């Protein structure tokens, strides 16, 4: 990927054909690129338009890298790579990213975003292997020269000729389980797109250690669901690794192809990262009496005339003494300079209607530039004479991320609970 021409753009930004031509020269799209471009636009990951005077780019909430035939696009976070790395490590309850940087031989400030994600996964994989791979019992059916477990007499009776083996059914304790297969699969995928040769070597060492004991299996949704469903107290130390694997696999597309060309994209939705980061932040720094539920239904379904059920699922529900006291969403948008659109207000209003506890104050969090900001909207329903208060709070993301180094954060959002 390094020999391709690289166009850089920030999230939520635009580059005109003139800007791109002045900065990067002539950029040519190949016919096989257009299917990929259409797919990325349909997913609202990036918009690439082709004009007679050149191409234009428009980025949304996704950051990362997209590789096309003749060039690659790097979408950078406006907060910078180091703060992005802090967000990731804090959201996934990992070590301080500065400690990782000292031992990783990659420059997190300027390194590829894909390398930062790979570094986090490598570190967790190494810790799992050092602690010892998880083992589970697996049923085996095999012909053995000596009895083990139960003899399968039905198979034995069907044998047409004498044999020196017995068909047996037994339980074997093995590391060749879904959790370890997931690690091996992700490591092999990472091996194809990290840009750091040092990380490549670390990945290959891990692959060698796992391959001798774990069967390689192509990942499917069934395998990922099996890992999550079978996770228990014996494999709870895999939780962070499983979450990272899901982040990587849900945001990476290794199978974009057109003709003989192989494409690659790794794009992280900052909306989802901001949501998860705030959830961890509230858990760590809120009042200890406050309990927070993330992405949990309001338990009041809407039913259509056809019988279809629709759930209202806010990002956060805040409880005190087992009583729901606040409902909130998070949006990674700059509401310092723009207003909430009507669709956003409708979504927040639906939470008031769906919750039967009578919560009429709904919160919306967004990343403010430097300081905590509060805005209020009062919506009046003339028929039922009910008021809905929508309180928009700007979270000072830069200040919070700077404070993570010293672990001395005193920013409390008591406004939620007054």
N, C-alpha and C positions, 0 to 999 in steps of 0.2 A: 504493500500500500504506500510505502514511503516515496516511491519514484513517481507517483501520480501528482499532478498539479492539484494543490489544495486551495479551496475557497473557504474562507472563514466568515462566519456570520454569528451574531448573538441571537439568543432566543427572543421571540416577539419583535423581529426586525425585518427590514426589507432591503434588498439590493437591486437597483435598476440595471438594465443592460449597459448603460453608460458607465455606471460605477464599476461593474464587474470588468468591462473591457479596459477601462483606465487602470485598474489595479492588477488584473490577472491576464490581460491580453485576450485573444480570441478563444472562446470555449465552444467546442463542437459536441453536439449530441448525436449519438448513433441511433439508427432506427430501433434497435433492440432495447434502448434505454426507455422508450416511451411507455411500455407496459409497466415497468417498475415505477416510473414517475407517477403514472395514473394511480397505481396502488397506494403509494405514499400519500398522495393528495387525498384520496378517498378516506384514508385513515386520519387525516388532518395532522400529519407529522411534518410535512414540508410541502410547499407549493413551488414547483419549477415550471416556468413558462418559457416557450421557445418563440422568439420573434426574428424577423429578418435582420434586425440590428444586434441580435444576441439573446442571451437568456436573462431572466429575472428570477430572483429568489425571495420567498417570504417564509419566515419561520414562525412557529407557534410555541407551544409550551414544551416541546421536546428538545432535548440536547443530545449530542453524540456525533455519530459519523455515518455518512452515506457514501458508498463507493459506486461509481458508475463506470462506463467504459473508458473514458479519457481523463476523468478528474474525480476528486472526492470532495465532499462538503463536510466541514466540521462546524457544528453548531455549538457555540460556547455558552455556558451559564453567565449571566450578568454579575453574579456574586463572585465569580472566579473559581478556578479549579480547587484551590485549597479549602475554601469554605464549602464547596460542593462535597469534597471528601469528608469534611467534618460532619456535614448533614447526614451523609450516608452512614458513617461509622456510628454516629449517635442514634440515628433512627433504627439501626440494626443491633444496637447495644454491644458495640465492639470497642476495642482499644482506641485510645487517642491516635488519630491519624498521623500526628507528628512522630510518634514512636515508631509507627510502621515505616514512615518515610526514611528514618535514620538507618533502617535495616534493609531497605528495599532496593537501593541503588537506582531509583528512578526519581525524577524531579516532579513532584506532585503539582507544583505551581504551573509548569508548562507541559507536563506529560499528557498523553492521550487519555481521554475519559475512559475508554475501554480498558486501558492499563490499570487505572485506579480501581475499577470494579474487579478486575482480575486479581489485583494485589489483595483485596479484602477476601476474596474466595480462596486464594492460595494459602493465606495465613490461617483461615479457619480449617482448611483441609489438613494442613500440617499439624495443627493442634489435635485434631481428631485422630490422626495416625499415631502421634506420640502417646496419646492417652490409651490407644488401643481401639481397633475397629469393633463396632458393635456386632454381636453374634445373635442369631436366632435359630430355633429348631426348624428344620425343613423336612417334609416327608419325602422319603426316597423309596422307589421301587426298583429293585435290582436283583440280578441273579448272582448269588454268592456261593462260595465253596463251603462256608460254614454258616450255621443259622445265626441271624441277627434280627431282632424284633420279632415280627409275626411271619410265619410261613403262609404264603397265599396258596392254600390247598386247592382252590378251584383251578388255578393255573397249573399246579402240579398234576392234577388229575387229567388235564388235557394233553399232557406231554405224550407224544407218540413213541418216543424212544428213551431208553435210559440215559441219564445225564448225571454228571458229577456236581452239578450246581442246584441250588434251591432258590425258587422265586420268593424274595423276602420284601416285607414292607416295614420300614423302620424310620426313626427320627434321628436326623443328623444335625449337630450344632455346627453352624457354618457362618463365615463372614460374607458369603456370596448372597447377600440380601439386597432388597430394593434400595435401601438408603445408600449403601456403598456403590451400587450400580449407578445411582444418580450422580454421585461424586465423580466417578470415572467418566461418565458421559460428558459432564460439564467441563472437566479438565481437558478432554480431547477437543471439545469445541473451542475452548479458550486458546488452545495451542495454535489454532489457525488464524487468530486475529489480534493477539497482543503484539505491540510494536517493539517492546523491550526484549533484547536477547537474554538479559539476565532473568527476566520472568519466564521466558521460554525454557531455560534450563531448569528452573525450579519446578515448572509444570511437568517437564519430561521425567524428572526424578520421582515425582509423585505418581505419575502414570505407571512407571516401572514397578514401583512398590505395590500398587494396587492390582495391576494386570495379572500378576502371578497368583492372586488369590480371589479375584473378583471377575466374573464374566462380563464382558462388554455387551451392553444391550442398548439399542437405539431408543431414545426417550420417546414415550407416548404419553398422552394425557392419562392413560390408565396407570402407567408406572408412577407418575407424579401423584395421582390421587391415592395410589396404594401406599406410597411413602407417607403422605399426610394422615391417612386413616389408621395406619398401623403404628404410627409414632406413639410411644408410651414412655413410662418413667425410665426405662432402660436406654432409651435413645433420645431423651430430652436434650442432651448436650449437642444433638444434631440440629436443633431448632433454628439457630442462626444460619447455619449452612443451608438448610432447606429453603429458608426465606430468600437467601442470596441467590440460590439456584433458580428459584422461581422468578426473581427479578431479572436475572440474566436471560433466562429462556423466554420470558414474556416480552422482552424488549429487543432481543437479537433475532434477526432474520438471516439465517445462513443458507437458505434454500431459494433465493431469488435467482432465477436463471432465465435466459432468453437466448436461444440458439446455443452457441458454444461458450457464451460469456457467463462467468460466475460473478454474482453480485453479493454485496454484504452491507448490512446496516445494523447499527446498534444505537438505539435511541431511547432515552429515559424520559418519561413524562414527569416533569417537575411538579405538576399538580399532585400526583400520587405520592411523590417523595415528600413534598411539603406537608401533606396530610399525615403521613406516618411519622415524620419528624416531630410535628406538633403533638401528636398523641404521646410519644415518648417524653417530650418535654413537659407536658402537663402532668404525666405520671410521676416524674422525678421532682418537679418543683412546685406542684400545687399543694394546697393544704392536705395533710395526711388523712383528714376525715372525708376527703372527696374521693369518690370512686368513679372511674371513667371507662365507658364502654366505647369501643371503636367499631364502626360499621355494623351496628346492631339495629335490627328492625324495630320500628315503633309498635309493633304487634297490633296494628289496627289496619287490616287489609282493605283495599278498595276492591269491590267486585263489580265487574261489568255485566251487562245484560246477557252476555254469552257465558257467564260463569267464570271468566278469567279473573285471577286474583293479582293485585298489584300491591307490592310492599313499599312503604316509605322507609328508606334507610339513610338517616343522616350520618355524617362523619363521626360525630361525638354525641354521647349522652352522659351528662354529669349527674351523679347521685350523691346525696348526703343522708346518712342514717337510712339507707335503702330507699330513699325518696327521690324521685326524679326532680331535679331543680333547674336544669338548663339543657337546651338542645342547640347544637352548633354544626356549621359546615366550614370548610376551608377552601379557599380559591386562590390559586397562584396567579393573581392578576394585580396590576398596579392601580388600586382604587384611590391612590393619592391624587391621580390626575384624571381618572375616568369614573363615570357613574356606573352603578350596577344596572345591568339591562333588565328588561321586564321578565325574561325567562328566569333569571336568577331570583328575582323577587317572588315569582310564582312558586318556585321550588321551595323557598324558605317558608312561604305562607302555607304550603301543603303540610309542613311539619306541625304547624299549629292546629290545623284541622284534624290531622291523623292521630295526634296524641290525646288520649282521653284523661290524662292527669291534669289538664287545664293549664299547661305551660303556655303562656302567651308572649314570652320574651325569647326570640330566636336570635342566635349570634352568628355572625359571619366573620371569619378571620382571613386576613390577607397579609402579605409581606410588605410592611411599611419600610421606607428607605432608612430612616434614622431613629424615629421616636414612636412611642405608642400613640395612636390616634384613635379617637372614637367618633363615630357618626351614628345618628339615629334616624330611623324611618318609622313613622306611625301610620299604619294602614287601618282605615275605619270601614267596617262592614255595615252598610246602612240598613240591611234587612234584619240582621240578628243583633245589631247594636254592640258588636264586639270589636275591640281594638287589638291589633297585633303590632307588637313592638319588634322591629328588626334592628339590631344593634351591630354595627359594622366596626370591627376593631382591627386596626393596623398593628401587626406584630413586628417589633423592631428586629428583624432577622439578623442584620449585620451585627448589632450589639450582642444579641444572644450567641451567635457563632463565635465572636471574639471572646466572650466570657467562658466558653466551653474549655479553653486552655487552662484557665485558673480554677475552674470548677467553683467559681464564686459568683453565681448568678443571684441577684436579688430582685429580679423583675418578677413580680407576682401579679396575676390577673384577678385580684380580689373583686374587681368590678363585676365578675361573673356571678358572684354569690351574694350580692347586696340587694 
